[in-house]
Amino acid sequence: MANSSGDADRPVVGADAGRAAPAALDLPGTADALERYRASAWRWFGGGAAALCSVVFPGVFVTGWSVVPTLAGLSIALLVGGAVVRHRAGRMRRVLGAGPWTAHTSVAQQRGSGGAVVVLGGPEPGELLALAPYTTQWRFSLLNGPGGVLWWCGDARRGGVLAPPGGTELIWARPVRGRRARSIAARPQVSGLLTRPAPRGPQIVPEGAARVGSPEVAAPVGQARRRRPWWRGIFRWVCVVGCLLVALATGWSVASDHDPLVDLTIIGERGDGRCVVRWTDPYGGGTRTGPFHCAPYRGPVEGYESGYVVSYPPFKGDLYDAELRGTPAFAVTDGVGFSGLALVAVGVVGGVVRLVVVRRRGPRGQGPPAYALPDRPWVDKEPDAGRDDRPGTESAQPVPAGYAAFAAVAERQAGLRGPDLVAPRAVGEVRLGQQVIWWRVPMLRRVAGTAATLWFLGYAGAIAVLCWALGAGMVPDLPRGLAVASGVLGLWFAWRTIGSGIPLARRMARAVVAPETRTRRYALLYDESSATDGPVLVLFPTEGAAGGAGDDGTDDDPTPEGLMRLLPPGPDKAPWAGLPAPTGIAELHGWCDGQPLVVAWIEGRPYWPKGLYEDIDASDPGALDALAHLVPGPV
């Protein structure tokens, strides 16, 4: 497998293709994504600190509670995870600041003997780059979008950063080499990358220029990035210091349980009422003498007592009695612990107040951003930006794209996505003219959310049965605690399923076989600048030719009349497998009045909606602006 860093596919900057490509970090979306990723480390630190603080009271006051070691291990794992995220954010900053974004066709495979893998098609024919992404299960969908295109910035030998088009979500990835890379290249899903057309490179618009024909995010080039002042995160550091103090006090308190008991020999008295005793140091082995609070009811001066010796620094070796007199260790421990809890409270309250104030009022002294996306990206607003769509007018007006433009973009996107090599999800018992029972249709069960409800409530119920059959004392504390949390989550999911999920599934089951039908042409598109939005059916009237606009630009190339977002028709490992053809005829079943809900039948298969049907008024320029991100300029 050949490796490539993608230097040949550099971004196009404005209308000057010969200008040096800007760094990936020059995109505001990428800079914001890096800041969010870096800030996510504080969530790891916060979770670790919360778990560490939760060890304090059980560890001190609840003797023999078996959950304490588990919470301690969890806190350490979360703190280590936060440190790893901070370190990786630094590596991302160096990589994104040194090179540009490049666009590549891609294939993402979620499971396998070696874990998840992403394969990029190189800029040269026959080149492939296999990468192992470092990401969680719920973020892997960012790499497996319907478009089959990913952005890459980095070195093919050392690793780099992957992102969906737009660069607003960042995932670190390392290259895969050796035998595993060769086996990945031989997979049928990967070999199809060699036949896909090359995607459009990331197009970055300089500051002050209009965005023309770009499917990606416009951004100023060379804009100085300001570092955040140190005092912006003062409440975070207050929380960190408080957590460290609480951890220190917890360690001292736990260590005091292991202070050794020593025998004391009374050798004299002091004027302040204390005795002078002699004992053998359990750590150094020598004989020591010092004052001690002897019991007032003792007999003669020559006698014996017993006391404890502190076992932890910096008070190690101090002698104290059963009433904790004789050493400042316990007073210092209480002071440090309560001070840490106070600092944590101040940091949390202050951080929340500051977050609310900033969100309501905005950062102090910061005006509007220096860049702005044009209202209608498909139109040249500058006289010298490239072309004039409306000659003879002083300012260009929005020209709505017709079916031909949408169909051309749909065909190009389908070519980038490649063929489906995984079977789509089963349709279930759905037939026209027959009543549909929602729980017999896999997609409607997913819409209702029954799986999560059954999993959480099932686990809680299983642990409850074990506790009833064997006795609560026979079931460990950790499974019982997880059962309580699972039961709470299960009740919440059940409330959502019964309140909104099942009614929606029933309504969709009625809509899929509703007698009210409309036949429309469609173009299957997706937003190339969004990492989370799925494909969209852009619907057109069946009148008019499908070829292109006439000389008068009227009925030969109809404008869109509606939008329908689709749910992923494929399985979890390939959610977008089974999408319909990029263009064709769809039969809409359902209702378009009130709360419009329609299901599209295409080639004998139902495609379920992700939301309500959206009407588009072709006479309203504001409504047509909603389609700007789907058709990035004339094709």
C-alpha positions in Angstrom: 0.0 0.0 0.0 1.5 3.3 -1.0 1.4 6.1 1.5 0.8 9.7 0.6 0.4 12.9 2.6 -1.7 14.4 -0.1 0.5 17.4 -0.9 -0.6 17.3 -4.6 -4.2 18.0 -3.8 -3.8 21.4 -2.2 -6.6 23.8 -1.4 -7.6 26.4 -3.9 -7.4 29.9 -2.4 -9.9 32.3 -3.9 -9.4 32.7 -7.6 -5.6 32.5 -7.4 -4.7 28.9 -7.6 -1.0 29.6 -7.6 -1.0 31.2 -4.1 0.6 29.1 -1.4 -2.0 27.0 0.4 -2.9 28.3 3.9 -2.4 26.2 7.0 -5.4 24.1 8.1 -5.5 26.0 11.4 -6.3 29.2 9.5 -9.9 28.1 9.1 -11.9 29.5 11.9 -13.9 26.2 12.1 -10.8 24.2 12.5 -9.4 26.6 15.1 -12.7 26.4 17.0 -12.7 22.6 16.8 -9.2 22.4 18.1 -10.1 24.6 21.0 -13.2 22.4 21.8 -11.0 19.3 21.6 -8.5 20.9 24.0 -11.2 22.0 26.3 -12.6 18.4 26.4 -9.6 17.5 28.5 -11.2 19.5 31.3 -14.2 17.2 31.2 -11.9 14.2 31.7 -10.2 16.1 34.6 -13.5 17.1 36.1 -14.8 13.5 36.0 -11.6 12.2 37.5 -11.8 14.9 40.2 -15.4 14.1 41.0 -14.6 10.4 41.2 -11.6 11.2 43.4 -13.7 13.4 45.7 -16.4 10.6 45.9 -13.7 8.4 47.4 -13.2 10.7 50.4 -16.3 10.1 52.5 -16.7 6.3 51.7 -13.0 5.8 52.3 -13.0 7.5 55.6 -16.4 6.8 57.1 -17.6 3.6 55.4 -15.2 0.8 56.4 -14.9 -2.1 54.0 -17.0 -0.6 51.2 -15.8 -2.5 48.1 -16.6 0.3 45.6 -13.8 2.5 46.9 -11.0 0.8 45.0 -13.2 0.9 41.8 -13.8 4.6 42.2 -10.2 5.2 42.8 -9.2 3.3 39.7 -11.8 5.1 37.7 -10.6 8.5 38.9 -7.0 7.7 37.9 -8.1 6.5 34.5 -10.1 9.7 33.9 -7.2 11.9 35.0 -4.8 10.0 32.7 -7.3 10.3 29.8 -7.5 14.0 30.3 -3.7 14.2 30.2 -3.6 12.2 27.0 -6.2 14.5 25.4 -4.2 17.6 26.3 -1.0 16.0 24.8 -2.9 15.0 21.7 -4.3 18.5 21.3 -0.8 19.9 21.3 0.2 17.5 18.5 -2.8 18.5 16.5 -1.9 22.1 16.9 1.5 21.5 15.5 0.3 19.4 12.6 -2.6 21.7 11.6 -0.4 24.8 11.8 2.2 23.3 9.5 0.2 22.0 6.6 -3.0 22.5 4.6 -6.2 20.4 4.4 -6.5 18.0 1.5 -9.6 16.2 0.4 -9.7 12.5 -0.3 -12.2 9.8 -1.0 -12.5 7.4 2.0 -13.8 4.2 3.3 -14.3 3.7 7.1 -14.7 0.3 8.6 -15.8 0.2 12.2 -15.0 -3.3 13.2 -12.3 -5.9 12.5 -9.6 -8.0 14.0 -7.4 -4.9 14.5 -10.1 -2.3 15.4 -11.5 0.6 13.4 -9.6 1.7 10.2 -10.1 4.5 7.7 -8.6 4.2 4.2 -8.0 7.4 2.1 -7.5 7.5 -1.7 -4.3 9.3 -2.5 -3.9 12.2 -4.9 -2.1 9.9 -7.4 -3.8 6.9 -9.0 -3.2 3.7 -7.2 -2.2 5.3 -3.9 -4.0 4.4 -0.7 -3.4 5.4 2.9 -4.7 3.3 5.8 -5.1 5.0 9.1 -6.2 3.9 12.6 -8.3 6.7 14.2 -8.2 7.4 17.9 -11.8 8.1 18.6 -14.8 6.8 20.6 -17.7 4.8 19.4 -20.1 7.7 19.2 -17.8 9.9 17.2 -16.9 7.2 14.6 -20.0 8.3 12.6 -18.0 11.5 11.7 -15.7 9.4 9.6 -18.4 7.3 8.0 -20.6 10.0 6.4 -22.7 9.5 3.3 -20.4 11.5 1.1 -17.4 9.2 1.2 -15.0 12.2 1.5 -12.7 13.1 4.4 -10.1 15.9 4.9 -6.6 15.0 5.9 -3.7 17.0 7.3 -0.5 15.4 8.4 2.3 13.1 7.6 1.7 9.6 6.1 4.6 8.3 8.2 3.9 9.8 11.6 0.2 10.4 11.6 -2.1 13.4 11.4 -5.6 14.7 11.7 -8.8 13.5 10.0 -11.9 15.6 9.7 -15.2 15.5 7.8 -15.6 18.1 5.1 -15.6 21.5 6.7 -12.8 20.8 9.2 -15.1 21.4 12.2 -14.5 18.0 13.9 -11.0 16.7 14.5 -9.8 13.1 15.0 -6.2 12.0 15.4 -5.1 9.0 13.3 -1.9 7.1 12.9 -0.8 5.1 9.8 -1.2 1.4 9.5 1.8 -0.5 8.1 3.0 -4.0 7.3 0.8 -7.0 6.9 -2.3 -5.4 8.2 -2.0 -2.6 5.7 -1.7 -5.1 2.9 -4.7 -7.1 4.1 -6.8 -3.9 4.3 -5.9 -2.9 0.8 -7.1 -6.3 -0.5 -10.6 -5.8 1.0 -13.3 -5.3 -1.7 -14.6 -2.2 0.2 -11.2 -0.6 -0.2 -10.3 -1.6 -3.7 -13.2 0.5 -5.0 -11.5 3.7 -3.9 -9.1 3.3 -6.9 -12.0 3.9 -9.3 -13.7 6.8 -7.6 -13.2 10.3 -9.0 -11.1 12.8 -7.1 -13.1 15.1 -4.8 -12.9 18.8 -4.9 -10.2 20.2 -2.7 -10.9 22.4 0.3 -11.6 25.8 -1.1 -10.6 28.6 1.3 -11.8 32.1 0.5 -9.5 35.0 1.5 -10.9 37.7 3.8 -13.0 40.2 1.8 -13.7 37.9 -1.2 -17.0 36.4 -2.0 -17.5 32.6 -1.7 -18.1 31.3 -5.2 -18.7 27.7 -6.0 -17.2 26.3 -2.8 -18.8 23.3 -1.1 -16.7 23.9 2.0 -16.3 26.6 4.6 -15.2 30.1 3.7 -12.6 31.6 6.0 -10.1 34.5 6.0 -6.5 33.5 5.3 -3.7 34.6 7.5 -5.9 36.0 10.2 -4.0 36.2 13.5 -5.1 33.8 16.1 -5.2 35.3 19.6 -4.2 33.2 22.5 -6.6 33.1 25.4 -5.5 35.1 28.4 -4.4 33.0 31.3 -7.1 34.5 33.6 -9.8 33.2 31.3 -9.4 29.7 32.9 -8.9 30.9 36.5 -12.0 29.0 37.8 -10.7 25.8 36.2 -7.4 26.1 37.9 -9.2 26.9 41.2 -11.1 23.6 40.8 -7.9 21.7 40.0 -6.1 23.1 43.0 -9.1 22.3 45.2 -9.2 18.7 43.8 -5.5 18.3 44.5 -6.0 19.5 48.1 -8.9 17.1 48.6 -6.9 14.2 47.2 -4.0 15.1 49.5 -6.2 15.2 52.6 -7.9 11.9 51.5 -4.5 10.2 51.2 -3.5 11.4 54.7 -6.8 10.3 56.2 -6.6 6.9 54.6 -3.0 6.4 55.7 -3.8 7.3 59.3 -5.8 4.1 59.5 -2.6 2.2 59.3 -0.7 4.1 62.1 1.1 1.6 64.3 0.3 1.2 68.0 3.4 1.3 70.3 4.0 0.6 74.0 5.3 3.6 76.0 7.3 3.6 79.2 6.6 6.6 81.5 9.9 8.0 82.8 8.7 11.3 84.3 6.3 14.2 84.3 6.3 17.8 83.1 4.9 20.9 84.6 2.1 21.2 82.0 0.6 17.9 83.1 2.1 15.8 80.4 4.3 12.8 80.9 7.7 12.0 79.5 7.7 8.7 77.8 10.2 6.4 76.0 9.3 4.2 73.1 10.9 2.2 70.3 10.6 3.9 66.9 8.7 1.4 64.6 10.4 2.9 61.5 13.9 3.8 62.6 14.4 1.1 65.2 16.0 3.4 67.7 14.7 4.5 71.2 13.0 7.9 71.4 11.7 10.0 74.2 9.2 12.8 74.3 6.1 14.3 75.9 2.8 12.4 75.9 -0.7 13.0 77.3 -0.9 10.3 79.8 -4.2 9.1 81.3 -5.1 11.0 84.6 -6.1 7.9 86.4 -2.7 6.2 86.1 -0.9 4.8 89.1 2.6 5.8 90.2 5.0 7.8 88.0 6.8 4.7 86.8 4.2 2.9 84.5 3.2 2.1 81.1 1.0 3.6 78.4 0.1 3.0 74.7 0.0 5.4 71.8 0.1 5.8 68.0 2.9 6.9 65.7 2.1 8.8 62.5 3.0 6.8 59.4 3.0 9.4 56.6 5.1 12.4 55.8 5.6 15.2 56.7 4.4 14.2 60.1 5.9 10.7 60.1 7.1 9.7 63.6 4.9 12.0 65.6 3.4 10.4 68.8 -0.3 10.9 69.6 -2.9 9.5 71.9 -6.4 8.0 71.4 -7.8 11.6 71.4 -5.5 12.6 68.5 -3.4 14.9 70.8 0.3 15.3 70.3 0.6 16.0 66.6 -0.7 18.7 64.2 -1.3 16.1 61.5 -5.1 15.8 62.0 -5.7 19.5 62.2 -3.7 20.1 59.0 -5.6 17.2 57.3 -8.9 18.8 58.2 -7.8 22.2 57.1 -6.4 21.0 53.8 -9.5 18.9 53.0 -12.1 21.6 53.8 -10.0 24.2 52.0 -10.0 22.0 48.9 -13.8 21.5 49.1 -14.3 25.2 49.4 -12.0 25.9 46.3 -13.9 23.2 44.3 -17.2 24.9 45.2 -15.9 28.4 44.3 -14.5 27.1 41.0 -17.7 25.3 40.0 -20.0 28.1 40.9 -17.8 30.8 39.4 -17.3 28.8 36.2 -21.0 28.3 35.8 -21.8 32.0 36.5 -19.1 33.1 34.0 -20.3 30.7 31.4 -23.9 32.0 31.7 -22.7 35.7 31.6 -20.5 35.1 28.6 -23.2 33.3 26.6 -25.7 36.1 27.4 -23.5 39.1 27.0 -20.7 37.8 24.8 -16.9 38.2 25.5 -16.0 41.6 26.7 -14.4 43.9 24.2 -14.9 41.5 21.3 -16.8 42.9 18.3 -18.2 41.1 15.4 -16.0 38.5 13.7 -13.7 39.8 10.9 -15.1 37.2 8.5 -18.7 36.6 7.3 -20.3 34.2 5.0 -22.3 35.9 2.2 -26.0 35.5 2.4 -26.3 33.7 -1.0 -23.1 31.8 -1.6 -23.9 30.8 -5.2 -23.9 34.4 -6.4 -20.8 36.6 -7.2 -21.4 39.8 -5.3 -18.1 41.5 -6.2 -17.9 42.9 -9.8 -14.5 41.4 -10.3 -15.1 38.1 -8.4 -15.3 36.0 -11.6 -18.6 36.4 -13.5 -21.8 38.3 -13.5 -25.0 36.2 -13.5 -27.2 39.2 -14.1 -25.7 41.6 -16.6 -27.1 45.0 -16.8 -27.9 45.2 -13.1 -26.0 47.1 -10.4 -26.0 44.2 -8.0 -26.5 40.5 -8.6 -29.7 38.9 -7.4 -30.0 35.3 -6.2 -30.6 32.9 -9.1 -32.3 29.8 -7.8 -30.8 26.5 -9.1 -33.1 24.2 -11.1 -33.3 20.4 -11.3 -30.4 20.2 -13.7 -28.0 21.7 -11.2 -29.2 19.6 -8.3 -29.1 16.4 -10.5 -25.5 17.2 -11.6 -24.4 17.6 -8.0 -26.2 14.4 -6.9 -24.5 12.4 -9.6 -21.1 13.8 -8.6 -21.7 13.0 -5.0 -22.8 9.5 -5.8 -19.6 8.9 -7.7 -17.6 9.9 -4.7 -19.6 7.7 -2.4 -19.0 4.6 -4.5 -21.1 1.4 -4.6 -22.7 -0.2 -1.5 -20.9 -3.4 -0.4 -23.1 -4.0 2.6 -26.8 -5.0 2.6 -29.2 -2.4 3.9 -31.3 -2.9 7.0 -34.3 -5.2 6.5 -37.5 -3.5 5.5 -39.8 -5.6 7.7 -43.4 -6.2 7.2 -44.2 -3.2 5.1 -46.5 -3.6 2.1 -48.7 -1.1 0.3 -52.4 -1.5 0.9 -51.8 -3.4 4.2 -51.8 -2.2 7.8 -48.3 -1.9 9.2 -47.6 -2.9 12.8 -44.8 -0.6 13.9 -43.0 -3.1 16.2 -42.6 -5.5 13.3 -40.5 -3.0 11.3 -36.8 -2.7 12.4 -36.5 1.0 11.4 -39.7 1.9 13.3 -38.4 0.1 16.4 -35.3 2.2 16.1 -37.4 5.4 15.8 -39.3 4.5 18.9 -36.1 3.8 20.9 -37.2 0.5 22.3 -33.7 -1.1 22.2 -32.1 1.3 24.8 -35.1 1.1 27.0 -35.1 -2.7 27.1 -31.3 -2.9 27.6 -31.3 -0.6 30.6 -34.4 -2.0 32.3 -33.4 -5.5 31.5 -30.1 -5.2 33.3 -31.7 -3.5 36.3 -34.4 -6.2 36.4 -31.8 -9.1 36.1 -29.8 -7.7 39.1 -33.0 -7.2 41.1 -34.0 -10.9 40.5 -30.5 -12.0 41.6 -30.8 -9.9 44.8 -34.2 -11.4 45.5 -33.1 -15.0 44.8 -29.6 -15.0 46.4 -29.9 -12.1 48.9 -28.6 -8.6 48.5 -25.4 -9.5 50.4 -24.4 -12.1 47.8 -24.4 -9.6 45.0 -21.3 -7.3 44.9 -21.7 -3.6 45.4 -20.6 -2.6 41.9 -23.2 -4.5 40.0 -25.9 -3.3 42.4 -24.8 0.3 41.9 -24.7 -0.1 38.1 -28.2 -1.6 38.3 -29.5 1.5 40.1 -28.0 3.8 37.5 -29.3 1.5 34.7 -32.8 1.6 36.2 -32.8 5.4 36.3 -31.6 5.6 32.7 -34.1 2.9 31.7 -37.0 4.8 33.2 -35.9 8.0 31.4 -35.7 6.2 28.1 -39.0 4.5 28.8 -40.6 7.9 29.4 -39.2 9.2 26.0 -40.2 6.0 24.2 -43.8 6.0 25.5 -44.3 9.8 25.3 -42.8 10.5 21.9 -41.1 7.5 20.3 -44.0 5.1 20.0 -46.5 7.8 18.8 -44.1 8.9 16.1 -43.5 5.3 15.0 -47.2 4.7 14.8 -47.7 7.8 12.8 -45.0 6.8 10.4 -46.5 3.3 10.1 -49.8 5.0 9.0 -48.1 7.4 6.7 -46.2 4.7 4.8 -49.4 3.1 3.5 -51.5 6.3 3.4 -53.7 6.6 0.3 -52.7 10.2 -0.2 -49.8 10.0 -2.7 -47.8 12.4 -4.8 -45.3 11.5 -7.5 -42.2 13.8 -7.6 -38.8 13.8 -9.1 -35.9 13.9 -6.6 -32.2 14.6 -6.3 -30.4 12.9 -3.4 -27.9 15.3 -1.9 -26.0 15.8 1.3 -24.4 18.8 2.9 -20.7 18.6 2.1 -19.8 21.1 4.9 -21.7 19.4 7.7 -20.5 16.4 9.6 -23.8 15.4 11.1 -26.5 16.0 8.6 -27.6 13.0 6.6 -28.8 12.9 3.0 -31.7 15.0 1.8 -34.2 14.3 -0.9 -34.8 17.5 -2.9 -38.1 17.1 -4.5 -39.3 18.7 -7.8 -42.5 18.6 -9.8 -42.7 16.0 -12.5 -43.5 18.6 -15.1 -40.6 19.9 -17.3 -37.7 18.3 -18.9 -34.9 16.8 -16.9 -32.2 17.9 -19.2 -31.7 21.6 -18.4 -33.1 25.1 -18.5 -34.6 26.6 -21.5 -33.7 29.9 -23.1 -36.2 31.8 -21.1 -35.3 29.9 -17.9 -38.9 29.1 -17.0 -40.6 25.7 -16.9 -38.0 23.5 -18.6 -35.9 23.4 -15.4 -38.2 23.4 -12.4 -37.1 24.7 -9.0 -37.4 22.6 -5.9 -40.7 22.4 -4.0 -39.8 20.4 -0.9 -37.1 18.8 1.2 -37.2 15.4 3.0 -34.3 14.3 5.2 -33.7 10.6 5.4 -32.9 8.2 8.2 -29.8 6.0 7.6 -31.2 2.9 5.8 -28.1 0.7 6.5 -26.8 -1.2 9.6 -24.7 0.4 12.3 -21.4 -0.5 10.7 -22.5 1.0 7.3 -25.4 3.3 8.1 -25.6 4.8 4.6 -25.7 1.6 2.7 -28.9 1.1 0.7 -29.4 4.8 -0.3 -31.5 5.2 -3.5 -30.1 6.3 -6.9 -28.9 9.9 -7.0 -31.9 10.9 -9.2 -35.2 9.3 -10.0 -38.9 9.3 -9.2 -40.3 9.0 -5.7 -43.8 8.3 -4.6 -44.7 10.2 -1.4 -47.1 8.7 1.0 -48.5 10.6 4.0 -49.8 14.0 4.8 -48.4 17.4 3.7 -50.8 19.5 5.8 -50.6 20.4 9.5 -47.5 18.6 10.7 -46.4 17.2 7.3 -45.0 13.7 7.6 -44.3 11.7 4.4 -42.5 8.5 3.5 -40.8 8.1 0.2 -41.3 4.9 -1.8 -38.4 4.6 -4.3 -38.0 1.5 -6.5 -40.3 -0.5 -4.2 -38.6 0.3 -1.0 -39.7 2.8 1.7 -37.3 5.4 2.9 -38.2 6.8 6.3 -38.0 10.5 7.1 -35.7 12.0 9.7 -38.1 14.9 10.4 -41.1 16.7 8.9 -41.5 17.4 5.3 -40.3 20.9 4.4 -42.1 23.0 1.8 -40.1 25.4 -0.4 -41.7 28.5 -1.8 -39.8 29.2 -5.1 -41.0 32.8 -5.0 -39.3 33.4 -1.6 -35.6 34.1 -1.9 -35.2 33.4 1.8 -36.6 29.9 1.4 -34.2 29.2 -1.5 -31.3 30.3 0.6 -31.7 27.2 2.7 -30.5 25.2 -0.3 -27.3 27.2 -0.7 -25.2 24.6 1.2 -26.6 21.8 -1.0 -25.7 23.2 -4.4 -22.4 25.0 -4.0 -22.5 27.2 -7.1 -23.2 26.4 -10.7 -22.0 22.9 -11.7 
